[in-house]
Amino acid sequence: MRRRAEARGVRYQFFFMQADGSQLRELGSLYDKGELRPVVDRIFPFDRTLEGLAHVEQGRTKAGKVVVSIVPEDS
């Protein structure tokens, strides 16, 4: 994965997180500054949460995270 990132001129890094407020604040700050750009595999609306969980459990995510959105799609 790192070689593929380098070929595209980007830096690839893993974050190992815990449910910790200070770590989440730090990640939020990096995201707000544009220094952290998460890779999103797929977004599911809230009413399709179970479908999103099945997508993850079946190993269908290729790269990135699955997001469940509470914001309506047309917003």
SULNOR-V487982 format. One record per residue. PHI is phi in degrees with one decimal (none if undefined). D_LAST is the distance of its C-alpha to the last C-alpha in whole Angstrom. Layout:
# SULNOR-V487982
phi-><PHI & PHI>
d_last-><D_LAST & D_LAST>
This chain:
# SULNOR-V487982
phi-><none & -62.6 & -64.0 & -64.8 & -65.4 & -60.3 & -63.0 & -97.2 & 74.6 & -123.2 & -100.7 & -117.0 & -147.8 & -91.3 & -121.4 & -102.8 & -113.1 & -122.3 & -74.0 & -133.0 & -57.8 & -67.8 & -66.5 & -65.7 & -62.7 & -63.5 & -62.7 & -60.3 & -64.1 & -61.4 & -65.4 & -60.6 & -82.0 & 79.7 & -86.0 & -124.8 & -125.9 & -66.3 & -91.6 & -106.6 & -77.2 & -160.7 & -116.2 & -114.0 & -66.8 & -52.5 & -71.9 & -118.5 & -56.3 & -62.3 & -64.7 & -63.7 & -62.8 & -62.5 & -57.1 & -70.4 & -62.5 & -82.6 & 71.1 & -86.4 & -77.1 & -90.1 & -160.3 & 98.3 & -105.4 & -99.3 & -113.6 & -105.9 & -103.1 & -98.2 & -90.3 & -56.7 & -60.6 & -87.0 & -85.3>
d_last-><34 & 35 & 37 & 34 & 32 & 35 & 35 & 32 & 33 & 30 & 31 & 31 & 31 & 31 & 30 & 32 & 30 & 31 & 29 & 30 & 28 & 30 & 29 & 25 & 26 & 27 & 25 & 22 & 24 & 25 & 21 & 20 & 23 & 22 & 25 & 24 & 21 & 21 & 21 & 18 & 20 & 17 & 14 & 14 & 12 & 14 & 16 & 17 & 19 & 22 & 21 & 20 & 23 & 25 & 24 & 25 & 29 & 30 & 29 & 27 & 25 & 27 & 26 & 23 & 21 & 19 & 16 & 15 & 11 & 11 & 7 & 6 & 6 & 4 & 0>
